[in-house]
Amino acid sequence: MVDRDRNARGRAEQARPRDELGRPLPYGATGVEPISEEPLPPTETLALARELLDAGRPFAAHEALEVRWKTCPAEERELWQGLAQLCVALTHHARGNPVGAARLLDRAAGRLASHERGGGPTYGLDLPAVVGCVRATLAEDGSEPT
């Protein structure tokens, strides 16, 4: 069994650099700057995720949202998981994996619809529009059925 990289507290942590789509690069290679694992308030998390998406880094946007989902109140978990899964769908799309992209989009859409039905906070997001935007992106080259 291969030893995993660990941080000073013994927690598993990937020390290998990664490319903009989150793929591990060889040790010593130059990768993109990792994001902080410190949780941010909801609106700051959304702003960071948007900035990372605009920079072509959907995997990093997923990581930012994942930090929030792991620290959020239980009633918000579906929101943050769903948003993170949308970013994973975009990551699969960018990596050329249409099946993975479609599956993650479906999971994300289900979580976000459930969250919205439950009346949880959306922090100003129009969740159906966000899902529709990702769906349109995947459909641009046939990753998602229309």
N, C-alpha and C positions, 0 to 999 in steps of 0.2 A: 504494500500500500504506500502511496506517495504522501510524504509529509506536506501539509498545507502551510502556506505562509501565515504567520500570526503576528499580531501587534504586541506592544509592550504588556498589555493586560492578558495575553494569551488567547485573545479572540481571533477567529479565522479572519484573515484579511488578505486580499489579493495584492501582492507586492509587484507583480509584473505590470509593466506599462500596458496601456490599452490604446487602440485606435479610436477614431471618432464614433465608431459603431459598437464599441465595447469589446471588440475582439482582442484577446491577449496577444501581446507582442513579445518577442524574446527579451529576457532580462538584459538590461543595458541599453535597449532601444529607446528612442524618444517617442513618447506617446502624448496624448492630450492630458491636460491638467485634470486630475481627479476632483470631484466635487467634495465638499465638506460633508461629514456624516453628522453634523450638529443639526438638530431639527430647527426649522424656521417657523414663524407664524404662518397661518394659512395663506394670506395674500402674498407674502414674500415667497412662499414655496411656489405658488402659481406663477409669479413674475419670473422666478429663476427658471422654472420648467419651460416657460414660453421663450425666454432668452436662449436656452439651450436648444430648443426645437428650431428656433430661427437660425441658429448657428450650425444646423445640420447634425446635432448630437442627440438623437432621440433616446439612446441608451442612457446617457447622463441625465436627461430629463426624467426618465424612469427612475433612476437612482434617487434623484431629489424628491420625487413623489413618494418613493418607497420609504425614505427616512421619515416623512410626515406620517405615512400610514402606520408605521411601527410605533409611533408615539402619540397618535391622535386619540381622542375619546372614542369609545366603542361605537357610538352612533354615527361616526363619520368614516368608519373603516371602509365601507363599500365605496364611498366617494373616492377616497385616495387610492384604493386598490384598483378601481375601475380606471381612473385616470392613468395610473402607472401601467396598467395593461394596454391602454391605448398606445402609450409610448413604446411598449414592447412590440405591439403590432406594427408600428412604424419602423422599428428596428428590423424586424423580420422582413418587411417590405424592402427596406434599403439593402439588406443582405441578400436579396433575391430568393426569399423563402415565402412564396405566396400562400402555401397551405398554413404555415405557422401564423402568418399575418392575419388571415381570415379567422382562424380559430381564436386568436387573442382578441381580435375585434369583437367577435360574438360574445366572448366571456365578459369583456369590458362593457359592452352595450347592456348586457343583462344586469351587471352590478349597478351601473349608473341608473338604469331604469328603476331598479328596486330601491335605490337610495332616493330617487326623486319621488317615487310613490310613497315612501315613508316620511316625506316632508323634511328631510334633513337639510342642513345648510349647503348651499352651492357656491357661496362666496362670489356671487355675480355671474357665474357661468351659466350659459344656456346649454345644458347637458345634451339634449337632442341635437342641437346645432354642432356641438363639439364632435359627437359621434358621427354626424353626417359629414363633417369636414374630413375626418379620417377615412370614412367609407369612400368618399370621392377621391381622395389621394390614392387609395389602394385600387380603385377602379380605373384610374388613369392608364394603367398598363395591364389590366386584366387580373390583378391580384384578388379582387373582390367582385363577386357577381353583382350586377346592377339590378 
